[in-house]
Amino acid sequence: MVPPRAGTVCFPRFKPDTLGTSELSAWSAKEAGVNAGASAVFDYGERQPCASASGRENFPDGLLRLSAFLT
């Protein structure tokens, strides 16, 4: 098997405007065990968290856990 050389990344807009993605990333990692990547790391500001499915087998589970955490 050849490992992937690239992956899918997106930066959806995050609301509310009172919470930046750096705070969201730390909070979701602590409370839900899921890292919602901070867009500031990519010089993309604080409004769009990074979501990546870069070949992760557990991506669907992580997405469900993040969704449950945010609701």
Backbone atoms as SQL, in Angstrom:
CREATE TABLE atoms (id INTEGER PRIMARY KEY, chain TEXT, resi INTEGER, resn TEXT, atom TEXT, x REAL, y REAL, z REAL);
INSERT INTO atoms VALUES
  (1, 'A', 1, 'MET', 'N', 0.834, -1.178, 0.000),
  (2, 'A', 1, 'MET', 'CA', 0.000, 0.000, 0.000),
  (3, 'A', 1, 'MET', 'C', 0.883, 1.248, 0.000),
  (4, 'A', 2, 'VAL', 'N', 0.489, 2.228, -0.780),
  (5, 'A', 2, 'VAL', 'CA', 1.221, 3.489, -0.857),
  (6, 'A', 2, 'VAL', 'C', 0.530, 4.501, 0.051),
  (7, 'A', 3, 'PRO', 'N', 1.261, 5.072, 1.022),
  (8, 'A', 3, 'PRO', 'CA', 0.634, 6.061, 1.904),
  (9, 'A', 3, 'PRO', 'C', 0.240, 7.315, 1.118),
  (10, 'A', 4, 'PRO', 'N', -0.842, 7.979, 1.541),
  (11, 'A', 4, 'PRO', 'CA', -1.261, 9.191, 0.840),
  (12, 'A', 4, 'PRO', 'C', -0.214, 10.299, 0.952),
  (13, 'A', 5, 'ARG', 'N', -0.116, 11.111, -0.088),
  (14, 'A', 5, 'ARG', 'CA', 0.834, 12.222, -0.096),
  (15, 'A', 5, 'ARG', 'C', 0.143, 13.554, 0.147),
  (16, 'A', 6, 'ALA', 'N', -1.164, 13.509, 0.248),
  (17, 'A', 6, 'ALA', 'CA', -1.935, 14.735, 0.481),
  (18, 'A', 6, 'ALA', 'C', -3.224, 14.349, 1.190),
  (19, 'A', 7, 'GLY', 'N', -3.931, 15.332, 1.685),
  (20, 'A', 7, 'GLY', 'CA', -5.197, 15.071, 2.368),
  (21, 'A', 7, 'GLY', 'C', -6.166, 16.215, 2.151),
  (22, 'A', 8, 'THR', 'N', -7.366, 16.024, 2.619),
  (23, 'A', 8, 'THR', 'CA', -8.405, 17.029, 2.488),
  (24, 'A', 8, 'THR', 'C', -8.424, 17.910, 3.725),
  (25, 'A', 9, 'VAL', 'N', -8.445, 19.208, 3.527),
  (26, 'A', 9, 'VAL', 'CA', -8.507, 20.162, 4.622),
  (27, 'A', 9, 'VAL', 'C', -9.547, 21.216, 4.268),
  (28, 'A', 10, 'CYS', 'N', -10.354, 21.606, 5.246),
  (29, 'A', 10, 'CYS', 'CA', -11.293, 22.699, 5.006),
  (30, 'A', 10, 'CYS', 'C', -11.313, 23.599, 6.233),
  (31, 'A', 11, 'PHE', 'N', -11.748, 24.822, 6.020),
  (32, 'A', 11, 'PHE', 'CA', -11.836, 25.818, 7.079),
  (33, 'A', 11, 'PHE', 'C', -13.259, 26.379, 7.121),
  (34, 'A', 12, 'PRO', 'N', -14.213, 25.652, 7.724),
  (35, 'A', 12, 'PRO', 'CA', -15.577, 26.183, 7.797),
  (36, 'A', 12, 'PRO', 'C', -15.643, 27.385, 8.729),
  (37, 'A', 13, 'ARG', 'N', -16.548, 28.299, 8.461),
  (38, 'A', 13, 'ARG', 'CA', -16.711, 29.482, 9.327),
  (39, 'A', 13, 'ARG', 'C', -17.336, 29.047, 10.640),
  (40, 'A', 14, 'PHE', 'N', -16.788, 29.529, 11.737),
  (41, 'A', 14, 'PHE', 'CA', -17.243, 29.171, 13.077),
  (42, 'A', 14, 'PHE', 'C', -17.951, 30.345, 13.722),
  (43, 'A', 15, 'LYS', 'N', -19.090, 30.083, 14.297),
  (44, 'A', 15, 'LYS', 'CA', -19.822, 31.085, 15.078),
  (45, 'A', 15, 'LYS', 'C', -20.091, 30.462, 16.431),
  (46, 'A', 16, 'PRO', 'N', -20.119, 31.137, 17.516),
  (47, 'A', 16, 'PRO', 'CA', -20.265, 32.582, 17.685),
  (48, 'A', 16, 'PRO', 'C', -18.939, 33.310, 17.546),
  (49, 'A', 17, 'ASP', 'N', -19.022, 34.594, 17.330),
  (50, 'A', 17, 'ASP', 'CA', -17.827, 35.412, 17.168),
  (51, 'A', 17, 'ASP', 'C', -17.099, 35.673, 18.478),
  (52, 'A', 18, 'THR', 'N', -17.637, 35.177, 19.581),
  (53, 'A', 18, 'THR', 'CA', -17.023, 35.426, 20.886),
  (54, 'A', 18, 'THR', 'C', -15.973, 34.386, 21.253),
  (55, 'A', 19, 'LEU', 'N', -15.834, 33.339, 20.459),
  (56, 'A', 19, 'LEU', 'CA', -14.882, 32.267, 20.755),
  (57, 'A', 19, 'LEU', 'C', -13.974, 32.065, 19.551),
  (58, 'A', 20, 'GLY', 'N', -12.677, 32.218, 19.747),
  (59, 'A', 20, 'GLY', 'CA', -11.726, 32.006, 18.665),
  (60, 'A', 20, 'GLY', 'C', -11.389, 30.532, 18.522),
  (61, 'A', 21, 'THR', 'N', -10.805, 30.167, 17.396),
  (62, 'A', 21, 'THR', 'CA', -10.509, 28.759, 17.156),
  (63, 'A', 21, 'THR', 'C', -9.393, 28.218, 18.042),
  (64, 'A', 22, 'SER', 'N', -8.492, 29.076, 18.514),
  (65, 'A', 22, 'SER', 'CA', -7.457, 28.603, 19.441),
  (66, 'A', 22, 'SER', 'C', -8.105, 28.139, 20.744),
  (67, 'A', 23, 'GLU', 'N', -9.078, 28.909, 21.220),
  (68, 'A', 23, 'GLU', 'CA', -9.812, 28.520, 22.434),
  (69, 'A', 23, 'GLU', 'C', -10.664, 27.278, 22.178),
  (70, 'A', 24, 'LEU', 'N', -11.334, 27.235, 21.024),
  (71, 'A', 24, 'LEU', 'CA', -12.153, 26.074, 20.668),
  (72, 'A', 24, 'LEU', 'C', -11.307, 24.811, 20.605),
  (73, 'A', 25, 'SER', 'N', -10.113, 24.908, 20.024),
  (74, 'A', 25, 'SER', 'CA', -9.226, 23.757, 19.898),
  (75, 'A', 25, 'SER', 'C', -8.847, 23.194, 21.264),
  (76, 'A', 26, 'ALA', 'N', -8.434, 24.065, 22.173),
  (77, 'A', 26, 'ALA', 'CA', -8.052, 23.627, 23.519),
  (78, 'A', 26, 'ALA', 'C', -9.255, 23.049, 24.269),
  (79, 'A', 27, 'TRP', 'N', -10.387, 23.702, 24.152),
  (80, 'A', 27, 'TRP', 'CA', -11.604, 23.278, 24.854),
  (81, 'A', 27, 'TRP', 'C', -12.101, 21.928, 24.340),
  (82, 'A', 28, 'SER', 'N', -12.161, 21.751, 23.020),
  (83, 'A', 28, 'SER', 'CA', -12.660, 20.492, 22.463),
  (84, 'A', 28, 'SER', 'C', -11.703, 19.335, 22.759),
  (85, 'A', 29, 'ALA', 'N', -10.405, 19.609, 22.758),
  (86, 'A', 29, 'ALA', 'CA', -9.435, 18.552, 23.075),
  (87, 'A', 29, 'ALA', 'C', -9.597, 18.097, 24.523),
  (88, 'A', 30, 'LYS', 'N', -9.783, 19.053, 25.422),
  (89, 'A', 30, 'LYS', 'CA', -9.921, 18.726, 26.843),
  (90, 'A', 30, 'LYS', 'C', -11.247, 18.029, 27.147),
  (91, 'A', 31, 'GLU', 'N', -12.332, 18.560, 26.617),
  (92, 'A', 31, 'GLU', 'CA', -13.668, 18.074, 26.975),
  (93, 'A', 31, 'GLU', 'C', -14.157, 16.896, 26.136),
  (94, 'A', 32, 'ALA', 'N', -13.781, 16.838, 24.857),
  (95, 'A', 32, 'ALA', 'CA', -14.306, 15.799, 23.969),
  (96, 'A', 32, 'ALA', 'C', -13.229, 14.871, 23.423),
  (97, 'A', 33, 'GLY', 'N', -11.966, 15.194, 23.691),
  (98, 'A', 33, 'GLY', 'CA', -10.885, 14.368, 23.168),
  (99, 'A', 33, 'GLY', 'C', -10.731, 14.494, 21.657),
  (100, 'A', 34, 'VAL', 'N', -11.200, 15.618, 21.094),
  (101, 'A', 34, 'VAL', 'CA', -11.141, 15.851, 19.651),
  (102, 'A', 34, 'VAL', 'C', -10.446, 17.180, 19.410),
  (103, 'A', 35, 'ASN', 'N', -9.492, 17.198, 18.506),
  (104, 'A', 35, 'ASN', 'CA', -8.785, 18.438, 18.207),
  (105, 'A', 35, 'ASN', 'C', -9.435, 19.135, 17.024),
  (106, 'A', 36, 'ALA', 'N', -10.105, 20.241, 17.286),
  (107, 'A', 36, 'ALA', 'CA', -10.608, 21.121, 16.229),
  (108, 'A', 36, 'ALA', 'C', -9.488, 22.101, 15.949),
  (109, 'A', 37, 'GLY', 'N', -8.745, 21.886, 14.908),
  (110, 'A', 37, 'GLY', 'CA', -7.535, 22.645, 14.645),
  (111, 'A', 37, 'GLY', 'C', -7.732, 24.146, 14.614),
  (112, 'A', 38, 'ALA', 'N', -6.816, 24.848, 15.228),
  (113, 'A', 38, 'ALA', 'CA', -6.863, 26.309, 15.263),
  (114, 'A', 38, 'ALA', 'C', -6.355, 26.875, 13.940),
  (115, 'A', 39, 'SER', 'N', -7.194, 27.651, 13.263),
  (116, 'A', 39, 'SER', 'CA', -6.819, 28.196, 11.951),
  (117, 'A', 39, 'SER', 'C', -5.679, 29.203, 12.038),
  (118, 'A', 40, 'ALA', 'N', -5.436, 29.784, 13.206),
  (119, 'A', 40, 'ALA', 'CA', -4.336, 30.739, 13.363),
  (120, 'A', 40, 'ALA', 'C', -2.983, 30.062, 13.099),
  (121, 'A', 41, 'VAL', 'N', -2.898, 28.773, 13.345),
  (122, 'A', 41, 'VAL', 'CA', -1.667, 28.028, 13.084),
  (123, 'A', 41, 'VAL', 'C', -1.314, 28.093, 11.598),
  (124, 'A', 42, 'PHE', 'N', -2.334, 28.195, 10.749),
  (125, 'A', 42, 'PHE', 'CA', -2.142, 28.245, 9.303),
  (126, 'A', 42, 'PHE', 'C', -2.201, 29.682, 8.768),
  (127, 'A', 43, 'ASP', 'N', -2.081, 30.674, 9.664),
  (128, 'A', 43, 'ASP', 'CA', -2.212, 32.092, 9.292),
  (129, 'A', 43, 'ASP', 'C', -3.542, 32.358, 8.596),
  (130, 'A', 44, 'TYR', 'N', -4.606, 31.753, 9.107),
  (131, 'A', 44, 'TYR', 'CA', -5.934, 31.860, 8.507),
  (132, 'A', 44, 'TYR', 'C', -6.913, 32.568, 9.438),
  (133, 'A', 45, 'GLY', 'N', -6.414, 33.278, 10.439),
  (134, 'A', 45, 'GLY', 'CA', -7.288, 33.998, 11.357),
  (135, 'A', 45, 'GLY', 'C', -7.839, 33.116, 12.462),
  (136, 'A', 46, 'GLU', 'N', -8.820, 33.617, 13.174),
  (137, 'A', 46, 'GLU', 'CA', -9.402, 32.914, 14.323),
  (138, 'A', 46, 'GLU', 'C', -10.864, 32.515, 14.121),
  (139, 'A', 47, 'ARG', 'N', -11.396, 32.649, 12.925),
  (140, 'A', 47, 'ARG', 'CA', -12.811, 32.385, 12.705),
  (141, 'A', 47, 'ARG', 'C', -13.112, 31.047, 12.042),
  (142, 'A', 48, 'GLN', 'N', -12.125, 30.389, 11.446),
  (143, 'A', 48, 'GLN', 'CA', -12.371, 29.144, 10.725),
  (144, 'A', 48, 'GLN', 'C', -11.540, 28.003, 11.304),
  (145, 'A', 49, 'PRO', 'N', -12.161, 27.088, 12.054),
  (146, 'A', 49, 'PRO', 'CA', -11.388, 25.944, 12.555),
  (147, 'A', 49, 'PRO', 'C', -10.987, 25.036, 11.400),
  (148, 'A', 50, 'CYS', 'N', -9.881, 24.387, 11.537),
  (149, 'A', 50, 'CYS', 'CA', -9.391, 23.479, 10.501),
  (150, 'A', 50, 'CYS', 'C', -10.001, 22.099, 10.716),
  (151, 'A', 51, 'ALA', 'N', -10.557, 21.544, 9.661),
  (152, 'A', 51, 'ALA', 'CA', -11.071, 20.172, 9.691),
  (153, 'A', 51, 'ALA', 'C', -10.320, 19.383, 8.631),
  (154, 'A', 52, 'SER', 'N', -9.799, 18.240, 9.012),
  (155, 'A', 52, 'SER', 'CA', -9.015, 17.445, 8.081),
  (156, 'A', 52, 'SER', 'C', -9.381, 15.977, 8.201),
  (157, 'A', 53, 'ALA', 'N', -9.520, 15.328, 7.069),
  (158, 'A', 53, 'ALA', 'CA', -9.802, 13.895, 7.031),
  (159, 'A', 53, 'ALA', 'C', -8.628, 13.152, 6.419),
  (160, 'A', 54, 'SER', 'N', -7.453, 13.608, 6.672),
  (161, 'A', 54, 'SER', 'CA', -6.238, 13.110, 6.026),
  (162, 'A', 54, 'SER', 'C', -5.971, 11.636, 6.290),
  (163, 'A', 55, 'GLY', 'N', -6.795, 10.774, 5.721),
  (164, 'A', 55, 'GLY', 'CA', -6.587, 9.341, 5.816),
  (165, 'A', 55, 'GLY', 'C', -6.845, 8.746, 7.185),
  (166, 'A', 56, 'ARG', 'N', -7.518, 9.439, 8.058),
  (167, 'A', 56, 'ARG', 'CA', -7.775, 8.941, 9.408),
  (168, 'A', 56, 'ARG', 'C', -8.939, 7.957, 9.393),
  (169, 'A', 57, 'GLU', 'N', -8.702, 6.757, 9.900),
  (170, 'A', 57, 'GLU', 'CA', -9.760, 5.755, 9.968),
  (171, 'A', 57, 'GLU', 'C', -10.833, 6.139, 10.974),
  (172, 'A', 58, 'ASN', 'N', -10.471, 6.919, 12.001),
  (173, 'A', 58, 'ASN', 'CA', -11.419, 7.279, 13.052),
  (174, 'A', 58, 'ASN', 'C', -12.064, 8.648, 12.824),
  (175, 'A', 59, 'PHE', 'N', -11.952, 9.201, 11.603),
  (176, 'A', 59, 'PHE', 'CA', -12.527, 10.514, 11.326),
  (177, 'A', 59, 'PHE', 'C', -14.038, 10.556, 11.573),
  (178, 'A', 60, 'PRO', 'N', -14.820, 9.560, 11.119),
  (179, 'A', 60, 'PRO', 'CA', -16.268, 9.615, 11.391),
  (180, 'A', 60, 'PRO', 'C', -16.587, 9.668, 12.887),
  (181, 'A', 61, 'ASP', 'N', -15.869, 8.896, 13.692),
  (182, 'A', 61, 'ASP', 'CA', -16.082, 8.911, 15.139),
  (183, 'A', 61, 'ASP', 'C', -15.723, 10.271, 15.725),
  (184, 'A', 62, 'GLY', 'N', -14.609, 10.834, 15.306),
  (185, 'A', 62, 'GLY', 'CA', -14.191, 12.140, 15.788),
  (186, 'A', 62, 'GLY', 'C', -15.196, 13.229, 15.411),
  (187, 'A', 63, 'LEU', 'N', -15.726, 13.147, 14.197),
  (188, 'A', 63, 'LEU', 'CA', -16.713, 14.111, 13.747),
  (189, 'A', 63, 'LEU', 'C', -17.998, 14.022, 14.575),
  (190, 'A', 64, 'LEU', 'N', -18.433, 12.793, 14.885),
  (191, 'A', 64, 'LEU', 'CA', -19.609, 12.623, 15.743),
  (192, 'A', 64, 'LEU', 'C', -19.366, 13.166, 17.151),
  (193, 'A', 65, 'ARG', 'N', -18.186, 12.902, 17.689),
  (194, 'A', 65, 'ARG', 'CA', -17.868, 13.410, 19.031),
  (195, 'A', 65, 'ARG', 'C', -17.793, 14.927, 19.058),
  (196, 'A', 66, 'LEU', 'N', -17.215, 15.522, 18.021),
  (197, 'A', 66, 'LEU', 'CA', -17.147, 16.972, 17.940),
  (198, 'A', 66, 'LEU', 'C', -18.541, 17.565, 17.785),
  (199, 'A', 67, 'SER', 'N', -19.369, 16.950, 16.977),
  (200, 'A', 67, 'SER', 'CA', -20.744, 17.418, 16.794),
  (201, 'A', 67, 'SER', 'C', -21.527, 17.372, 18.107),
  (202, 'A', 68, 'ALA', 'N', -21.398, 16.279, 18.835),
  (203, 'A', 68, 'ALA', 'CA', -22.075, 16.156, 20.129),
  (204, 'A', 68, 'ALA', 'C', -21.552, 17.192, 21.117),
  (205, 'A', 69, 'PHE', 'N', -20.263, 17.463, 21.075),
  (206, 'A', 69, 'PHE', 'CA', -19.653, 18.451, 21.963),
  (207, 'A', 69, 'PHE', 'C', -20.179, 19.853, 21.669),
  (208, 'A', 70, 'LEU', 'N', -20.363, 20.183, 20.393),
  (209, 'A', 70, 'LEU', 'CA', -20.781, 21.526, 20.015),
  (210, 'A', 70, 'LEU', 'C', -22.271, 21.776, 20.205),
  (211, 'A', 71, 'THR', 'N', -23.057, 20.720, 20.374),
  (212, 'A', 71, 'THR', 'CA', -24.512, 20.928, 20.557),
  (213, 'A', 71, 'THR', 'C', -24.927, 20.885, 21.985);
